[in-house]
C-alpha cells in the first residue's frame, strides 16, 4: 500500500486531553500519496475532518462519500470508518477526534451540537468559515506549548466544532428547504449573492453553489441571469476582482493575490485581470491605484 507523504499525528488515547467541555483524543494533518488508504477501523469518538486539498472517498458503515478540497466531514462513535485517497489528486486533510463531557457546566452550550451530531444523516458540508485557520492555529499552539496553550486550544478547537455544526446543519436545512420549495426567488437570489460575497476565495467551482444552497446549478444560473441581467460567473468575477484591487491597496504582491484567489499560476490571474480591466495587474497597481493615492495625498495636503 502507498505510504503517506507526511503524517503529523498528536495522540492522546492513553491520557485524553481535558479541555473542560470536551476531551481531545487525536488531532493531526495527513498528506497522502496517490492511492493511500486509511484501513477500516472502529470509530472511537467524534471526528471532524477538513479536506485541505485533493480528492478521495470517506467510507462510513459501507456508505461512500466523495470528498474534495474545502469540505468538512463528520464521523460518529461506533461507525466503521475507512479513507481512500485519489490516484490523480491525493488527499491532504486535517482531523480532530474528541468527546463531549456532558457533566461539565459548559456542556449546555454544546448540547444541541451533540444532539445534531448524534442524529444527523448529513455527514458532509462545504466550509465557508475558513475552518483550516482554526486547525492551523491549534497546531501552532501545540508546537509552541507555552503557558497559555491550554486556553488557546480550548478556543480554537471549540471553533472547529461550532463551525462544523453550523456548516452541516446549514447543508441539511438547505436540502430541506429545496425539497419543500419554500424559498422565494428573492430569497434564493440573496443567498447566491451572499454566498459569493462572503466566500469568494473558497469557491472551487461555481457549480458548488448549487450543492451549498440545495438547488441545481442550472436552475440557479437561469434564475440569476433572468432576474439580474448578468450571469453568476459575471458576478463572481466582479466580486473576485474587487477583492483583488482591495488586496493591492493593502500592498499584497500579485503572486500572493493570485494564490489567495486560487488561480493556478500568476499568469492565469494576470490574463483574467487584464480581460476585466484592460491592463495587467502590475500596471493597474502602478497607474490607477498610484494616481488615486497621489490625489488622496494632495487632498490631505490642502
C-alpha positions in Angstrom: 0.0 0.0 0.0 1.3 3.5 -0.8 2.7 5.4 2.2 1.8 8.9 3.4 3.9 11.9 2.3 3.8 13.0 5.9 1.5 12.4 8.9 1.6 14.8 11.8 -0.4 12.9 14.4 -0.9 14.0 18.0 -2.5 11.2 20.0 -4.0 11.4 23.5 -5.6 8.0 23.7 -3.7 6.9 26.8 -4.3 10.3 28.6 -7.1 12.2 26.9 -6.5 16.0 26.8 -9.2 17.5 29.1 -10.4 20.9 27.9 -13.4 21.1 30.2 -16.5 20.7 28.0 -14.7 18.5 25.5 -11.9 15.8 25.7 -9.4 15.5 22.9 -8.2 12.1 21.7 -6.4 12.9 18.5 -5.6 15.8 16.2 -3.5 15.7 13.1 -2.6 16.5 9.5 -2.3 13.7 6.9 -0.8 14.3 3.4 -1.4 11.2 1.3 0.4 9.8 -1.7 -1.8 8.7 -4.7 -4.0 5.7 -3.7 -3.1 5.9 0.0 -5.7 4.1 2.3 -6.5 4.5 5.9 -7.6 1.0 6.9 -11.1 0.2 8.1 -11.3 0.9 11.9 -14.0 1.3 14.5 -14.6 5.0 15.3 -14.0 5.5 19.0 -15.0 9.2 19.2 -16.5 12.0 17.2 -14.1 13.0 14.4 -14.2 16.2 12.2 -12.1 16.2 9.1 -11.4 19.1 6.7 -10.1 18.4 3.2 -7.3 20.9 2.7 -6.6 19.7 -0.9 -7.1 16.8 -3.3 -9.9 14.3 -3.6 -10.8 10.9 -2.1 -13.6 8.8 -0.6 -14.6 8.6 3.1 -16.4 5.3 3.8 -18.5 5.1 6.9 -20.5 1.9 7.6 -20.2 1.0 4.0 -21.6 4.3 2.7 -19.2 6.1 0.4 -18.9 9.9 0.4 -16.7 11.5 -2.3 -14.8 14.4 -0.7 -12.7 17.3 -2.2 -11.0 20.5 -1.2 -12.9 22.8 1.1 -15.3 20.2 2.6 -16.0 19.2 6.2 -16.7 15.5 7.1 -18.2 14.2 10.3 -17.8 10.7 11.7 -19.6 9.4 14.8 -18.6 7.0 17.5 -19.3 3.4 16.6 -19.1 3.7 12.9 -16.7 1.6 10.8 -14.5 4.1 9.0 -12.1 3.9 6.1 -10.5 6.5 3.7 -9.1 6.1 0.2 -7.1 8.9 -1.5 -7.5 9.7 -5.2 -4.8 8.5 -7.6 -4.7 11.7 -9.6 -5.3 14.3 -6.8 -4.0 12.9 -3.5 -5.8 13.9 -0.3 -4.4 16.2 2.4 -6.7 16.6 5.3 -6.7 17.7 8.9 -8.8 16.0 11.6 -9.9 16.3 15.2 -11.1 13.4 17.4 -13.0 14.4 20.5 -15.7 13.6 23.0 -18.3 15.8 24.7 -18.2 16.0 28.5 -21.9 16.2 29.5 -21.2 16.6 33.2 -19.3 19.9 32.6 -21.2 23.1 33.2 -20.2 24.5 29.8 -21.7 21.5 28.0 -25.1 23.3 28.0 -23.7 25.4 25.1 -22.9 22.3 23.1 -26.0 20.2 23.9 -27.7 21.0 20.6 -24.4 20.4 18.7 -24.0 16.9 20.2 -27.7 16.0 19.6 -27.3 17.1 16.0 -24.1 15.1 15.5 -25.7 12.0 17.0 -28.9 12.2 14.8 -28.0 13.8 11.5 -27.7 11.9 8.3 -25.7 14.9 6.9 -22.0 13.9 7.1 -20.5 16.3 4.6 -20.7 20.1 4.0 -18.8 22.9 2.3 -16.7 25.1 4.6 -17.5 28.8 4.4 -15.7 30.0 7.5 -12.1 29.0 6.9 -12.0 26.2 9.4 -8.5 25.3 8.4 -7.3 28.5 10.1 -8.5 27.1 13.4 -6.7 23.8 12.8 -3.5 25.7 11.8 -3.8 27.9 14.9 -4.3 24.8 17.1 -1.2 23.1 15.6 0.8 26.2 16.3 -0.3 26.3 19.9 0.7 22.6 20.4 4.1 23.2 18.9 4.8 26.3 21.0 3.4 24.7 24.2 3.6 27.9 26.2 1.7 28.6 29.4 -1.4 29.9 27.5 -1.6 26.8 25.2 -4.5 25.2 27.2 -6.8 28.2 26.9 -6.0 28.9 23.3 -6.5 25.3 22.3 -9.9 25.4 24.1 -10.9 28.4 21.9 -9.6 27.1 18.6 -11.0 23.5 19.0 -14.4 24.8 20.1 -14.4 27.0 17.0 -13.7 23.9 14.8 -16.7 22.1 16.4 -19.1 25.0 16.2 -18.1 25.9 12.6 -18.6 22.2 11.6 -22.0 22.1 13.3 -23.1 25.3 11.5 -21.9 24.0 8.1 -23.6 20.6 8.5 -26.8 22.0 9.9 -27.0 24.6 7.2 -26.5 21.9 4.5 -29.3 19.9 6.0 -31.6 22.9 6.2 -30.8 23.9 2.6 -31.8 20.5 1.3 -35.0 20.5 3.3 -35.9 24.0 2.1 -35.2 22.9 -1.5 -37.4 19.8 -1.2 -40.3 21.9 0.2 -39.7 24.8 -2.3 -40.5 27.3 0.5 -37.9 30.0 -0.5 -39.0 32.8 -2.8 -36.9 33.8 -5.8 -35.8 36.9 -4.0 -34.5 34.8 -1.1 -32.7 32.5 -3.4 -31.1 35.4 -5.3 -29.9 36.9 -2.0 -28.5 33.6 -0.8 -26.5 33.3 -4.1 -25.1 36.9 -3.8 -24.4 36.5 -0.1 -22.6 33.2 -0.6 -20.4 34.5 -3.3 -19.6 37.8 -1.5 -18.8 36.1 1.8 -16.9 33.1 0.5 -15.4 34.2 -2.8 -11.9 32.9 -2.0 -13.1 29.4 -1.1 -15.3 28.6 -4.1 -13.5 25.9 -6.2 -16.1 25.9 -9.0 -19.4 27.7 -9.4 -21.4 24.5 -9.5 -20.6 24.1 -5.8 -23.0 27.0 -5.2 -25.8 24.6 -6.1 -24.7 22.0 -3.7 -24.3 24.5 -0.9 -27.7 26.1 -1.4 -29.6 22.9 -2.1 -30.6 23.6 -5.7 -29.4 22.5 -9.1 -26.8 24.9 -10.5 -28.6 25.2 -13.9 -31.7 26.4 -12.1 -29.8 28.9 -10.1 -27.9 30.1 -13.1 -31.0 30.7 -15.2 -32.9 32.4 -12.3 -29.9 34.7 -11.6 -29.4 35.7 -15.2 -33.1 36.3 -15.8 -33.5 38.5 -12.7 -30.1 40.2 -12.6 -29.4 40.7 -16.3 -25.9 39.1 -16.0 -24.6 35.7 -15.1 -23.4 34.2 -11.8 -20.0 33.9 -13.4 -20.0 37.7 -14.1 -21.0 38.5 -10.5 -18.3 36.1 -9.2 -15.7 37.8 -11.3 -16.8 41.3 -10.2 -16.5 40.3 -6.6 -13.3 38.5 -7.1 -11.5 41.4 -8.8 -12.9 43.9 -6.3 -11.2 41.8 -3.7 -8.0 41.7 -5.8 -8.0 45.5 -6.0 -8.6 45.8 -2.3 -5.6 43.5 -1.6 -3.5 45.6 -4.0 -4.3 48.6 -1.8 -3.1 46.6 1.2 0.3 46.1 -0.6 -0.1 42.3 -1.2 2.0 41.1 -4.1 0.5 39.9 -7.4 1.7 36.4 -6.6 0.0 36.5 -3.2 -3.2 37.7 -4.6 -3.2 35.0 -7.3 -2.7 32.3 -4.7 -5.4 33.7 -2.4 -7.9 33.8 -5.3 -7.0 30.2 -6.2 -5.5 30.8 -9.6 -3.2 28.0 -10.8 -0.5 30.5 -11.9 0.3 34.2 -11.7 0.0 34.3 -15.5 -3.6 32.9 -15.4 -4.6 35.6 -12.9 -2.9 38.4 -14.9 -4.6 37.3 -18.0 -8.1 37.2 -16.3 -7.4 40.6 -14.7 -6.3 42.1 -18.0 -9.6 40.9 -19.6 -11.5 42.6 -16.8 -9.6 45.9 -16.6 -7.9 46.2 -19.9 -4.4 46.2 -18.4 -2.3 43.7 -16.3 -2.5 44.0 -12.5 1.1 45.4 -12.2 0.2 48.3 -14.5 -3.1 48.8 -12.8 -1.5 49.0 -9.4 1.1 51.4 -10.6 -1.0 53.7 -12.8 -4.6 53.6 -11.4 -4.0 53.0 -7.7 -0.8 55.1 -7.8 -2.8 58.0 -9.2 -5.6 57.6 -6.7 -3.0 57.6 -3.9 -1.4 60.8 -5.2 -4.8 62.5 -5.4 -5.6 61.5 -1.8 -2.3 62.8 -0.7 -2.9 66.1 -2.5 -6.3 66.5 -0.9 -4.8 65.8 2.5 -2.2 68.5 1.9 -4.8 71.0 1.1 
